[in-house]
Amino acid sequence: MEVIRATCAGACYGVERALKMVRQAIADEQQSDVTSRPVYTLGPLIHNPQVVAELERAGVQAVASIEEIEHGILVIRSHGVPPALIEQAREKGLTVIDATCPHVSKVQQAAHELHAQGYTVLIVGEEGHPEVEGIFAYAGADAFAVRDADELPKVLPSEKIGVVVQTTKSQNALATVVEELQRRGLEPLVKNTICQSTRKRQKAAEELARGVDAVVVIGGKISSNTTRLFEICKSFCPRTYHIESPAELNPLWFEGAKRIGVTAGASTPEEQITAVIEALEALE
């Protein structure tokens, strides 16, 4: 049995940057001559339960709202937040470390510019996802979000539509939405804000899935980009499995398989990928 890793898989620049920033904050506080301040994140820093648990052991607390923090350091996670939350934190006297992924910042800026130009902003993304909620804050009161063309309302709020995309959405999702808008006679102004790292991972996942007997996708079950990789691989290789750790591997999944593909989401660190590959190779 051969284990083949996707040519592009694992933690992206934005995730690695956020982890580096929060770990540096912990180290700085530990080395401080004064009493160290607690470090918080507004929600989990990244959508990876194992990494979040590791940070908790290091003293980083994930909270649901700023009201839960009395003092200390607040790290803004890679998904970004509405600017009002950052201002609120600073007014409360918290030290704010903004670890918003630069690619997410570009989506926020694109949404702001479209709104300023008089467009109703359509976000191709998952309403309720923290990245999308942050984008809404820049997109104007009439902005709306859809996951795909099927969710487009029959009556749009405007004929002047500007489109931005959640960084982890697939190219196909964007294309179907734009095609439907054009079918209705509209000419949307499209800002393709899908992260280049996401595109590379999705393309590599498709290429991998086309040439193997089974695929293992590694990453948090609540991670949008990992779920997208799973969906892509599943469409080309029915024997595709989404796991978070080697303990979830079931040898029965791979009976008769000669080639097993491995890919991982953008919130999956290298050590988790290595552990899964080693476990798969031990099945031989």
C-alpha positions, 0 to 999 in steps of 0.5 A, spaced: 500 500 500 502 506 497 501 513 501 501 519 497 501 526 500 497 532 496 502 536 493 499 542 497 496 541 504 496 543 511 497 549 515 497 556 510 500 562 511 495 566 515 494 560 520 502 559 521 502 567 522 496 567 527 499 561 531 506 565 531 503 571 534 499 568 540 505 564 542 510 570 542 505 573 546 505 568 551 513 568 551 513 575 552 508 575 558 512 569 561 519 573 560 516 580 563 518 583 569 511 584 571 506 580 573 504 576 566 497 578 563 492 573 561 492 571 553 485 571 550 482 569 543 475 571 541 473 564 539 478 559 537 484 561 534 483 556 528 478 551 527 483 545 529 481 542 536 487 539 537 491 546 537 486 550 541 487 544 546 494 545 546 494 553 547 489 552 552 494 548 556 499 554 555 494 558 558 490 561 552 483 562 554 478 562 548 472 566 550 465 568 546 465 575 548 469 581 550 465 582 556 468 575 559 475 579 559 477 584 565 484 585 563 489 582 559 491 581 551 486 579 546 488 576 540 484 577 534 483 570 530 485 569 523 478 569 521 477 577 523 472 580 526 468 587 525 472 593 527 467 595 532 469 589 536 477 591 536 475 598 538 471 596 544 476 591 546 481 597 546 476 602 550 476 597 555 484 597 556 485 591 553 492 590 549 489 587 542 494 583 537 490 583 530 492 576 527 487 577 522 489 573 516 492 578 510 487 575 505 481 576 509 483 583 510 483 584 503 476 581 502 474 586 508 477 592 504 474 589 497 467 589 500 468 596 503 470 599 496 464 596 493 459 598 498 462 605 497 461 605 490 454 604 491 454 596 490 449 591 494 455 587 496 453 579 495 458 575 499 459 568 497 460 564 503 457 561 509 452 566 513 454 565 521 462 563 519 466 568 523 470 570 517 463 572 513 460 575 519 467 580 519 466 581 512 459 584 513 461 589 518 465 592 511 459 591 506 453 595 508 447 594 511 444 591 505 449 586 504 447 579 504 450 572 503 449 565 499 453 559 499 451 557 492 447 559 486 441 555 489 440 560 495 440 566 491 433 570 493 428 570 487 428 578 488 435 581 489 435 587 493 438 591 487 440 590 480 447 593 482 451 587 485 458 587 487 461 580 489 466 578 494 468 571 496 469 567 503 477 566 502 475 558 503 470 557 498 471 553 492 471 556 485 465 552 482 461 555 488 463 562 485 462 561 478 455 558 479 453 564 483 456 569 477 452 565 472 446 565 475 446 572 476 448 573 469 442 569 467 438 574 470 441 579 466 445 582 471 452 584 470 455 583 477 462 586 479 466 580 481 472 581 486 475 574 486 477 573 493 478 566 494 485 565 497 491 563 493 493 558 498 485 555 498 485 554 490 492 551 490 490 546 496 483 544 492 486 543 486 492 539 489 486 535 492 482 534 486 488 531 482 490 527 488 483 524 489 483 522 481 489 517 482 488 514 488 483 508 491 482 512 498 483 519 501 484 521 508 482 528 509 485 531 516 483 537 519 477 540 524 470 537 523 468 545 524 473 547 519 470 550 512 476 549 508 477 542 510 470 540 509 471 543 502 477 539 501 473 533 503 467 534 499 472 535 493 475 529 494 469 525 495 466 527 488 472 524 485 474 518 490 468 515 494 472 512 499 474 519 502 474 520 510 475 526 514 479 525 520 482 530 526 487 524 528 490 518 527 485 514 532 479 515 528 483 511 522 479 505 521 483 499 517 476 497 514 476 503 510 482 501 506 481 494 504 483 492 497 486 499 496 493 500 493 494 507 493 491 512 499 491 519 498 492 524 504 491 531 504 489 536 510 486 543 511 489 550 512 488 549 519 492 543 520 499 543 523 505 539 520 505 534 526 498 532 525 499 530 518 505 526 519 502 522 525 496 520 520 501 518 514 505 514 519 499 511 522 497 509 515 504 506 513 503 502 519 497 498 516 501 495 511 
